[in-house]
Amino acid sequence: MAGEVRDTVNAPRQQGWLLKVDEYGCLVPGCELVSGVEEPKSSDDSESSDGCTLLLYPNPVSAALQVYFFAPAGGEHHFRILDAQGREWRRFSTRLSEVTLLVEVGGLPGGVYYLQCLRERQVVRVEGFVKR
């Protein structure tokens, strides 16, 4: 929610923000399910050459998948959700270098899916998730 107060008697305009969070301090439900500790990555599991980071939560997901994305600034990144048979179910994009996107997946059938991150039509990162 956002608000603004205007006083007509020579007072400056005031703006305020009120954010409702849950008992974990999460703005979006389920953020407490992401661990801040990462296991060491092997050389085969390192970040892609453009330094793209992709975190999905909660996993498994029921209705809305939260996608944390970080990459060096510049350009547009495209995303697509594929099922285990390679069929495309969703497509979206961002020009932001760091963002958490909320992707509605409630209409997808239950199963295993893969979120691909593409830059210049090349897949730079893939993360899997389970839809309940």
Phi and psi in radians as a Rosetta constraint file:
Dihedral C 1 N 2 CA 2 C 2 CIRCULARHARMONIC -2.202 0.35
Dihedral N 2 CA 2 C 2 N 3 CIRCULARHARMONIC 2.627 0.35
Dihedral C 2 N 3 CA 3 C 3 CIRCULARHARMONIC -2.545 0.35
Dihedral N 3 CA 3 C 3 N 4 CIRCULARHARMONIC 2.830 0.35
Dihedral C 3 N 4 CA 4 C 4 CIRCULARHARMONIC -2.534 0.35
Dihedral N 4 CA 4 C 4 N 5 CIRCULARHARMONIC 2.403 0.35
Dihedral C 4 N 5 CA 5 C 5 CIRCULARHARMONIC -2.061 0.35
Dihedral N 5 CA 5 C 5 N 6 CIRCULARHARMONIC 2.260 0.35
Dihedral C 5 N 6 CA 6 C 6 CIRCULARHARMONIC -2.099 0.35
Dihedral N 6 CA 6 C 6 N 7 CIRCULARHARMONIC 2.101 0.35
Dihedral C 6 N 7 CA 7 C 7 CIRCULARHARMONIC -1.776 0.35
Dihedral N 7 CA 7 C 7 N 8 CIRCULARHARMONIC 2.233 0.35
Dihedral C 7 N 8 CA 8 C 8 CIRCULARHARMONIC -1.444 0.35
Dihedral N 8 CA 8 C 8 N 9 CIRCULARHARMONIC 0.007 0.35
Dihedral C 8 N 9 CA 9 C 9 CIRCULARHARMONIC -1.861 0.35
Dihedral N 9 CA 9 C 9 N 10 CIRCULARHARMONIC 1.141 0.35
Dihedral C 9 N 10 CA 10 C 10 CIRCULARHARMONIC 1.040 0.35
Dihedral N 10 CA 10 C 10 N 11 CIRCULARHARMONIC 0.310 0.35
Dihedral C 10 N 11 CA 11 C 11 CIRCULARHARMONIC -1.632 0.35
Dihedral N 11 CA 11 C 11 N 12 CIRCULARHARMONIC 2.565 0.35
Dihedral C 11 N 12 CA 12 C 12 CIRCULARHARMONIC -1.211 0.35
Dihedral N 12 CA 12 C 12 N 13 CIRCULARHARMONIC 2.736 0.35
Dihedral C 12 N 13 CA 13 C 13 CIRCULARHARMONIC -1.242 0.35
Dihedral N 13 CA 13 C 13 N 14 CIRCULARHARMONIC 2.427 0.35
Dihedral C 13 N 14 CA 14 C 14 CIRCULARHARMONIC -2.091 0.35
Dihedral N 14 CA 14 C 14 N 15 CIRCULARHARMONIC 2.433 0.35
Dihedral C 14 N 15 CA 15 C 15 CIRCULARHARMONIC -2.123 0.35
Dihedral N 15 CA 15 C 15 N 16 CIRCULARHARMONIC 2.566 0.35
Dihedral C 15 N 16 CA 16 C 16 CIRCULARHARMONIC -2.518 0.35
Dihedral N 16 CA 16 C 16 N 17 CIRCULARHARMONIC 2.685 0.35
Dihedral C 16 N 17 CA 17 C 17 CIRCULARHARMONIC -2.204 0.35
Dihedral N 17 CA 17 C 17 N 18 CIRCULARHARMONIC 2.391 0.35
Dihedral C 17 N 18 CA 18 C 18 CIRCULARHARMONIC -2.179 0.35
Dihedral N 18 CA 18 C 18 N 19 CIRCULARHARMONIC 2.083 0.35
Dihedral C 18 N 19 CA 19 C 19 CIRCULARHARMONIC -1.999 0.35
Dihedral N 19 CA 19 C 19 N 20 CIRCULARHARMONIC 2.208 0.35
Dihedral C 19 N 20 CA 20 C 20 CIRCULARHARMONIC -1.652 0.35
Dihedral N 20 CA 20 C 20 N 21 CIRCULARHARMONIC 2.196 0.35
Dihedral C 20 N 21 CA 21 C 21 CIRCULARHARMONIC -2.110 0.35
Dihedral N 21 CA 21 C 21 N 22 CIRCULARHARMONIC 2.816 0.35
Dihedral C 21 N 22 CA 22 C 22 CIRCULARHARMONIC -1.498 0.35
Dihedral N 22 CA 22 C 22 N 23 CIRCULARHARMONIC -3.024 0.35
Dihedral C 22 N 23 CA 23 C 23 CIRCULARHARMONIC -1.141 0.35
Dihedral N 23 CA 23 C 23 N 24 CIRCULARHARMONIC -0.235 0.35
Dihedral C 23 N 24 CA 24 C 24 CIRCULARHARMONIC -1.658 0.35
Dihedral N 24 CA 24 C 24 N 25 CIRCULARHARMONIC -0.047 0.35
Dihedral C 24 N 25 CA 25 C 25 CIRCULARHARMONIC 1.461 0.35
Dihedral N 25 CA 25 C 25 N 26 CIRCULARHARMONIC 0.285 0.35
Dihedral C 25 N 26 CA 26 C 26 CIRCULARHARMONIC -1.534 0.35
Dihedral N 26 CA 26 C 26 N 27 CIRCULARHARMONIC 2.308 0.35
Dihedral C 26 N 27 CA 27 C 27 CIRCULARHARMONIC -1.327 0.35
Dihedral N 27 CA 27 C 27 N 28 CIRCULARHARMONIC -0.614 0.35
Dihedral C 27 N 28 CA 28 C 28 CIRCULARHARMONIC -2.028 0.35
Dihedral N 28 CA 28 C 28 N 29 CIRCULARHARMONIC 2.387 0.35
Dihedral C 28 N 29 CA 29 C 29 CIRCULARHARMONIC -1.031 0.35
Dihedral N 29 CA 29 C 29 N 30 CIRCULARHARMONIC 2.414 0.35
Dihedral C 29 N 30 CA 30 C 30 CIRCULARHARMONIC 1.689 0.35
Dihedral N 30 CA 30 C 30 N 31 CIRCULARHARMONIC -0.047 0.35
Dihedral C 30 N 31 CA 31 C 31 CIRCULARHARMONIC -1.164 0.35
Dihedral N 31 CA 31 C 31 N 32 CIRCULARHARMONIC -0.367 0.35
Dihedral C 31 N 32 CA 32 C 32 CIRCULARHARMONIC -1.240 0.35
Dihedral N 32 CA 32 C 32 N 33 CIRCULARHARMONIC -0.192 0.35
Dihedral C 32 N 33 CA 33 C 33 CIRCULARHARMONIC -1.402 0.35
Dihedral N 33 CA 33 C 33 N 34 CIRCULARHARMONIC -0.131 0.35
Dihedral C 33 N 34 CA 34 C 34 CIRCULARHARMONIC -1.623 0.35
Dihedral N 34 CA 34 C 34 N 35 CIRCULARHARMONIC 2.184 0.35
Dihedral C 34 N 35 CA 35 C 35 CIRCULARHARMONIC -1.420 0.35
Dihedral N 35 CA 35 C 35 N 36 CIRCULARHARMONIC 2.432 0.35
Dihedral C 35 N 36 CA 36 C 36 CIRCULARHARMONIC -1.432 0.35
Dihedral N 36 CA 36 C 36 N 37 CIRCULARHARMONIC -0.071 0.35
Dihedral C 36 N 37 CA 37 C 37 CIRCULARHARMONIC -1.807 0.35
Dihedral N 37 CA 37 C 37 N 38 CIRCULARHARMONIC 2.229 0.35
Dihedral C 37 N 38 CA 38 C 38 CIRCULARHARMONIC -1.951 0.35
Dihedral N 38 CA 38 C 38 N 39 CIRCULARHARMONIC 2.508 0.35
Dihedral C 38 N 39 CA 39 C 39 CIRCULARHARMONIC -1.299 0.35
Dihedral N 39 CA 39 C 39 N 40 CIRCULARHARMONIC 2.640 0.35
Dihedral C 39 N 40 CA 40 C 40 CIRCULARHARMONIC -1.030 0.35
Dihedral N 40 CA 40 C 40 N 41 CIRCULARHARMONIC 2.450 0.35
Dihedral C 40 N 41 CA 41 C 41 CIRCULARHARMONIC -1.643 0.35
Dihedral N 41 CA 41 C 41 N 42 CIRCULARHARMONIC 2.494 0.35
Dihedral C 41 N 42 CA 42 C 42 CIRCULARHARMONIC -1.392 0.35
Dihedral N 42 CA 42 C 42 N 43 CIRCULARHARMONIC 2.976 0.35
Dihedral C 42 N 43 CA 43 C 43 CIRCULARHARMONIC -1.126 0.35
Dihedral N 43 CA 43 C 43 N 44 CIRCULARHARMONIC -0.454 0.35
Dihedral C 43 N 44 CA 44 C 44 CIRCULARHARMONIC -1.383 0.35
Dihedral N 44 CA 44 C 44 N 45 CIRCULARHARMONIC -0.288 0.35
Dihedral C 44 N 45 CA 45 C 45 CIRCULARHARMONIC -1.969 0.35
Dihedral N 45 CA 45 C 45 N 46 CIRCULARHARMONIC 0.370 0.35
Dihedral C 45 N 46 CA 46 C 46 CIRCULARHARMONIC -1.341 0.35
Dihedral N 46 CA 46 C 46 N 47 CIRCULARHARMONIC 3.010 0.35
Dihedral C 46 N 47 CA 47 C 47 CIRCULARHARMONIC -1.074 0.35
Dihedral N 47 CA 47 C 47 N 48 CIRCULARHARMONIC 2.727 0.35
Dihedral C 47 N 48 CA 48 C 48 CIRCULARHARMONIC -1.198 0.35
Dihedral N 48 CA 48 C 48 N 49 CIRCULARHARMONIC 2.982 0.35
Dihedral C 48 N 49 CA 49 C 49 CIRCULARHARMONIC -1.082 0.35
Dihedral N 49 CA 49 C 49 N 50 CIRCULARHARMONIC -0.420 0.35
Dihedral C 49 N 50 CA 50 C 50 CIRCULARHARMONIC -1.630 0.35
Dihedral N 50 CA 50 C 50 N 51 CIRCULARHARMONIC 0.128 0.35
Dihedral C 50 N 51 CA 51 C 51 CIRCULARHARMONIC 1.292 0.35
Dihedral N 51 CA 51 C 51 N 52 CIRCULARHARMONIC 0.428 0.35
Dihedral C 51 N 52 CA 52 C 52 CIRCULARHARMONIC -1.265 0.35
Dihedral N 52 CA 52 C 52 N 53 CIRCULARHARMONIC 2.297 0.35
Dihedral C 52 N 53 CA 53 C 53 CIRCULARHARMONIC -2.005 0.35
Dihedral N 53 CA 53 C 53 N 54 CIRCULARHARMONIC 2.362 0.35
Dihedral C 53 N 54 CA 54 C 54 CIRCULARHARMONIC -2.440 0.35
Dihedral N 54 CA 54 C 54 N 55 CIRCULARHARMONIC 2.043 0.35
Dihedral C 54 N 55 CA 55 C 55 CIRCULARHARMONIC -2.132 0.35
Dihedral N 55 CA 55 C 55 N 56 CIRCULARHARMONIC 2.330 0.35
Dihedral C 55 N 56 CA 56 C 56 CIRCULARHARMONIC -2.049 0.35
Dihedral N 56 CA 56 C 56 N 57 CIRCULARHARMONIC 2.371 0.35
Dihedral C 56 N 57 CA 57 C 57 CIRCULARHARMONIC -2.770 0.35
Dihedral N 57 CA 57 C 57 N 58 CIRCULARHARMONIC 2.679 0.35
Dihedral C 57 N 58 CA 58 C 58 CIRCULARHARMONIC -1.249 0.35
Dihedral N 58 CA 58 C 58 N 59 CIRCULARHARMONIC 2.811 0.35
Dihedral C 58 N 59 CA 59 C 59 CIRCULARHARMONIC -2.496 0.35
Dihedral N 59 CA 59 C 59 N 60 CIRCULARHARMONIC 1.897 0.35
Dihedral C 59 N 60 CA 60 C 60 CIRCULARHARMONIC -1.306 0.35
Dihedral N 60 CA 60 C 60 N 61 CIRCULARHARMONIC 2.770 0.35
Dihedral C 60 N 61 CA 61 C 61 CIRCULARHARMONIC -2.074 0.35
Dihedral N 61 CA 61 C 61 N 62 CIRCULARHARMONIC 2.606 0.35
Dihedral C 61 N 62 CA 62 C 62 CIRCULARHARMONIC -1.885 0.35
Dihedral N 62 CA 62 C 62 N 63 CIRCULARHARMONIC -0.894 0.35
Dihedral C 62 N 63 CA 63 C 63 CIRCULARHARMONIC -2.137 0.35
Dihedral N 63 CA 63 C 63 N 64 CIRCULARHARMONIC -0.881 0.35
Dihedral C 63 N 64 CA 64 C 64 CIRCULARHARMONIC -2.245 0.35
Dihedral N 64 CA 64 C 64 N 65 CIRCULARHARMONIC 2.172 0.35
Dihedral C 64 N 65 CA 65 C 65 CIRCULARHARMONIC -1.667 0.35
Dihedral N 65 CA 65 C 65 N 66 CIRCULARHARMONIC 2.243 0.35
Dihedral C 65 N 66 CA 66 C 66 CIRCULARHARMONIC -1.690 0.35
Dihedral N 66 CA 66 C 66 N 67 CIRCULARHARMONIC 2.203 0.35
Dihedral C 66 N 67 CA 67 C 67 CIRCULARHARMONIC -2.037 0.35
Dihedral N 67 CA 67 C 67 N 68 CIRCULARHARMONIC 1.916 0.35
Dihedral C 67 N 68 CA 68 C 68 CIRCULARHARMONIC -1.571 0.35
Dihedral N 68 CA 68 C 68 N 69 CIRCULARHARMONIC 2.223 0.35
Dihedral C 68 N 69 CA 69 C 69 CIRCULARHARMONIC -2.262 0.35
Dihedral N 69 CA 69 C 69 N 70 CIRCULARHARMONIC 2.357 0.35
Dihedral C 69 N 70 CA 70 C 70 CIRCULARHARMONIC -2.474 0.35
Dihedral N 70 CA 70 C 70 N 71 CIRCULARHARMONIC 2.343 0.35
Dihedral C 70 N 71 CA 71 C 71 CIRCULARHARMONIC -2.699 0.35
Dihedral N 71 CA 71 C 71 N 72 CIRCULARHARMONIC 2.794 0.35
Dihedral C 71 N 72 CA 72 C 72 CIRCULARHARMONIC -0.963 0.35
Dihedral N 72 CA 72 C 72 N 73 CIRCULARHARMONIC 2.517 0.35
Dihedral C 72 N 73 CA 73 C 73 CIRCULARHARMONIC -1.083 0.35
Dihedral N 73 CA 73 C 73 N 74 CIRCULARHARMONIC 2.644 0.35
Dihedral C 73 N 74 CA 74 C 74 CIRCULARHARMONIC 1.902 0.35
Dihedral N 74 CA 74 C 74 N 75 CIRCULARHARMONIC 2.317 0.35
Dihedral C 74 N 75 CA 75 C 75 CIRCULARHARMONIC 1.486 0.35
Dihedral N 75 CA 75 C 75 N 76 CIRCULARHARMONIC 3.099 0.35
Dihedral C 75 N 76 CA 76 C 76 CIRCULARHARMONIC -2.037 0.35
Dihedral N 76 CA 76 C 76 N 77 CIRCULARHARMONIC 2.414 0.35
Dihedral C 76 N 77 CA 77 C 77 CIRCULARHARMONIC -1.919 0.35
Dihedral N 77 CA 77 C 77 N 78 CIRCULARHARMONIC 2.355 0.35
Dihedral C 77 N 78 CA 78 C 78 CIRCULARHARMONIC -1.913 0.35
Dihedral N 78 CA 78 C 78 N 79 CIRCULARHARMONIC 2.624 0.35
Dihedral C 78 N 79 CA 79 C 79 CIRCULARHARMONIC -2.272 0.35
Dihedral N 79 CA 79 C 79 N 80 CIRCULARHARMONIC 2.594 0.35
Dihedral C 79 N 80 CA 80 C 80 CIRCULARHARMONIC -2.550 0.35
Dihedral N 80 CA 80 C 80 N 81 CIRCULARHARMONIC 2.534 0.35
Dihedral C 80 N 81 CA 81 C 81 CIRCULARHARMONIC -1.821 0.35
Dihedral N 81 CA 81 C 81 N 82 CIRCULARHARMONIC 2.172 0.35
Dihedral C 81 N 82 CA 82 C 82 CIRCULARHARMONIC -2.062 0.35
Dihedral N 82 CA 82 C 82 N 83 CIRCULARHARMONIC 2.575 0.35
Dihedral C 82 N 83 CA 83 C 83 CIRCULARHARMONIC -1.518 0.35
Dihedral N 83 CA 83 C 83 N 84 CIRCULARHARMONIC -3.121 0.35
Dihedral C 83 N 84 CA 84 C 84 CIRCULARHARMONIC -1.130 0.35
Dihedral N 84 CA 84 C 84 N 85 CIRCULARHARMONIC -0.357 0.35
Dihedral C 84 N 85 CA 85 C 85 CIRCULARHARMONIC -1.595 0.35
Dihedral N 85 CA 85 C 85 N 86 CIRCULARHARMONIC 0.017 0.35
Dihedral C 85 N 86 CA 86 C 86 CIRCULARHARMONIC 1.541 0.35
Dihedral N 86 CA 86 C 86 N 87 CIRCULARHARMONIC 0.142 0.35
Dihedral C 86 N 87 CA 87 C 87 CIRCULARHARMONIC -1.391 0.35
Dihedral N 87 CA 87 C 87 N 88 CIRCULARHARMONIC 2.375 0.35
Dihedral C 87 N 88 CA 88 C 88 CIRCULARHARMONIC -1.449 0.35
Dihedral N 88 CA 88 C 88 N 89 CIRCULARHARMONIC 2.308 0.35
Dihedral C 88 N 89 CA 89 C 89 CIRCULARHARMONIC -1.967 0.35
Dihedral N 89 CA 89 C 89 N 90 CIRCULARHARMONIC -0.606 0.35
Dihedral C 89 N 90 CA 90 C 90 CIRCULARHARMONIC -2.483 0.35
Dihedral N 90 CA 90 C 90 N 91 CIRCULARHARMONIC 2.742 0.35
Dihedral C 90 N 91 CA 91 C 91 CIRCULARHARMONIC -2.569 0.35
Dihedral N 91 CA 91 C 91 N 92 CIRCULARHARMONIC 2.380 0.35
Dihedral C 91 N 92 CA 92 C 92 CIRCULARHARMONIC -2.760 0.35
Dihedral N 92 CA 92 C 92 N 93 CIRCULARHARMONIC 2.969 0.35
Dihedral C 92 N 93 CA 93 C 93 CIRCULARHARMONIC -2.626 0.35
Dihedral N 93 CA 93 C 93 N 94 CIRCULARHARMONIC 2.909 0.35
Dihedral C 93 N 94 CA 94 C 94 CIRCULARHARMONIC -2.619 0.35
Dihedral N 94 CA 94 C 94 N 95 CIRCULARHARMONIC 2.624 0.35
Dihedral C 94 N 95 CA 95 C 95 CIRCULARHARMONIC -1.814 0.35
Dihedral N 95 CA 95 C 95 N 96 CIRCULARHARMONIC -0.097 0.35
Dihedral C 95 N 96 CA 96 C 96 CIRCULARHARMONIC -1.313 0.35
Dihedral N 96 CA 96 C 96 N 97 CIRCULARHARMONIC 2.538 0.35
Dihedral C 96 N 97 CA 97 C 97 CIRCULARHARMONIC -1.495 0.35
Dihedral N 97 CA 97 C 97 N 98 CIRCULARHARMONIC -0.372 0.35
Dihedral C 97 N 98 CA 98 C 98 CIRCULARHARMONIC -2.528 0.35
Dihedral N 98 CA 98 C 98 N 99 CIRCULARHARMONIC 2.147 0.35
Dihedral C 98 N 99 CA 99 C 99 CIRCULARHARMONIC -2.809 0.35
Dihedral N 99 CA 99 C 99 N 100 CIRCULARHARMONIC 2.646 0.35
Dihedral C 99 N 100 CA 100 C 100 CIRCULARHARMONIC -1.935 0.35
Dihedral N 100 CA 100 C 100 N 101 CIRCULARHARMONIC 2.052 0.35
Dihedral C 100 N 101 CA 101 C 101 CIRCULARHARMONIC -1.757 0.35
Dihedral N 101 CA 101 C 101 N 102 CIRCULARHARMONIC 2.488 0.35
Dihedral C 101 N 102 CA 102 C 102 CIRCULARHARMONIC -1.859 0.35
Dihedral N 102 CA 102 C 102 N 103 CIRCULARHARMONIC 1.969 0.35
Dihedral C 102 N 103 CA 103 C 103 CIRCULARHARMONIC -1.935 0.35
Dihedral N 103 CA 103 C 103 N 104 CIRCULARHARMONIC 2.121 0.35
Dihedral C 103 N 104 CA 104 C 104 CIRCULARHARMONIC -1.288 0.35
Dihedral N 104 CA 104 C 104 N 105 CIRCULARHARMONIC 2.078 0.35
Dihedral C 104 N 105 CA 105 C 105 CIRCULARHARMONIC -2.182 0.35
Dihedral N 105 CA 105 C 105 N 106 CIRCULARHARMONIC 0.183 0.35
Dihedral C 105 N 106 CA 106 C 106 CIRCULARHARMONIC -1.026 0.35
Dihedral N 106 CA 106 C 106 N 107 CIRCULARHARMONIC -0.518 0.35
Dihedral C 106 N 107 CA 107 C 107 CIRCULARHARMONIC -1.447 0.35
Dihedral N 107 CA 107 C 107 N 108 CIRCULARHARMONIC -0.122 0.35
Dihedral C 107 N 108 CA 108 C 108 CIRCULARHARMONIC -1.344 0.35
Dihedral N 108 CA 108 C 108 N 109 CIRCULARHARMONIC 2.502 0.35
Dihedral C 108 N 109 CA 109 C 109 CIRCULARHARMONIC -1.135 0.35
Dihedral N 109 CA 109 C 109 N 110 CIRCULARHARMONIC 2.671 0.35
Dihedral C 109 N 110 CA 110 C 110 CIRCULARHARMONIC -1.060 0.35
Dihedral N 110 CA 110 C 110 N 111 CIRCULARHARMONIC 2.517 0.35
Dihedral C 110 N 111 CA 111 C 111 CIRCULARHARMONIC 2.674 0.35
Dihedral N 111 CA 111 C 111 N 112 CIRCULARHARMONIC -2.955 0.35
Dihedral C 111 N 112 CA 112 C 112 CIRCULARHARMONIC -1.663 0.35
Dihedral N 112 CA 112 C 112 N 113 CIRCULARHARMONIC 2.343 0.35
Dihedral C 112 N 113 CA 113 C 113 CIRCULARHARMONIC -2.313 0.35
Dihedral N 113 CA 113 C 113 N 114 CIRCULARHARMONIC 2.811 0.35
Dihedral C 113 N 114 CA 114 C 114 CIRCULARHARMONIC -2.254 0.35
Dihedral N 114 CA 114 C 114 N 115 CIRCULARHARMONIC 2.281 0.35
Dihedral C 114 N 115 CA 115 C 115 CIRCULARHARMONIC -1.745 0.35
Dihedral N 115 CA 115 C 115 N 116 CIRCULARHARMONIC 2.073 0.35
Dihedral C 115 N 116 CA 116 C 116 CIRCULARHARMONIC -1.772 0.35
Dihedral N 116 CA 116 C 116 N 117 CIRCULARHARMONIC 2.414 0.35
Dihedral C 116 N 117 CA 117 C 117 CIRCULARHARMONIC -1.880 0.35
Dihedral N 117 CA 117 C 117 N 118 CIRCULARHARMONIC 2.176 0.35
Dihedral C 117 N 118 CA 118 C 118 CIRCULARHARMONIC -2.094 0.35
Dihedral N 118 CA 118 C 118 N 119 CIRCULARHARMONIC 2.463 0.35
Dihedral C 118 N 119 CA 119 C 119 CIRCULARHARMONIC -2.322 0.35
Dihedral N 119 CA 119 C 119 N 120 CIRCULARHARMONIC 2.218 0.35
Dihedral C 119 N 120 CA 120 C 120 CIRCULARHARMONIC 0.924 0.35
Dihedral N 120 CA 120 C 120 N 121 CIRCULARHARMONIC 0.766 0.35
Dihedral C 120 N 121 CA 121 C 121 CIRCULARHARMONIC 1.146 0.35
Dihedral N 121 CA 121 C 121 N 122 CIRCULARHARMONIC 0.217 0.35
Dihedral C 121 N 122 CA 122 C 122 CIRCULARHARMONIC -1.953 0.35
Dihedral N 122 CA 122 C 122 N 123 CIRCULARHARMONIC 2.348 0.35
Dihedral C 122 N 123 CA 123 C 123 CIRCULARHARMONIC -1.250 0.35
Dihedral N 123 CA 123 C 123 N 124 CIRCULARHARMONIC 2.140 0.35
Dihedral C 123 N 124 CA 124 C 124 CIRCULARHARMONIC -1.924 0.35
Dihedral N 124 CA 124 C 124 N 125 CIRCULARHARMONIC -0.266 0.35
Dihedral C 124 N 125 CA 125 C 125 CIRCULARHARMONIC -2.823 0.35
Dihedral N 125 CA 125 C 125 N 126 CIRCULARHARMONIC 2.510 0.35
Dihedral C 125 N 126 CA 126 C 126 CIRCULARHARMONIC -2.384 0.35
Dihedral N 126 CA 126 C 126 N 127 CIRCULARHARMONIC 2.310 0.35
Dihedral C 126 N 127 CA 127 C 127 CIRCULARHARMONIC -2.307 0.35
Dihedral N 127 CA 127 C 127 N 128 CIRCULARHARMONIC 2.442 0.35
Dihedral C 127 N 128 CA 128 C 128 CIRCULARHARMONIC -1.709 0.35
Dihedral N 128 CA 128 C 128 N 129 CIRCULARHARMONIC 2.708 0.35
Dihedral C 128 N 129 CA 129 C 129 CIRCULARHARMONIC -2.639 0.35
Dihedral N 129 CA 129 C 129 N 130 CIRCULARHARMONIC 2.828 0.35
Dihedral C 129 N 130 CA 130 C 130 CIRCULARHARMONIC -1.975 0.35
Dihedral N 130 CA 130 C 130 N 131 CIRCULARHARMONIC 2.258 0.35
Dihedral C 130 N 131 CA 131 C 131 CIRCULARHARMONIC -1.709 0.35
Dihedral N 131 CA 131 C 131 N 132 CIRCULARHARMONIC 2.168 0.35
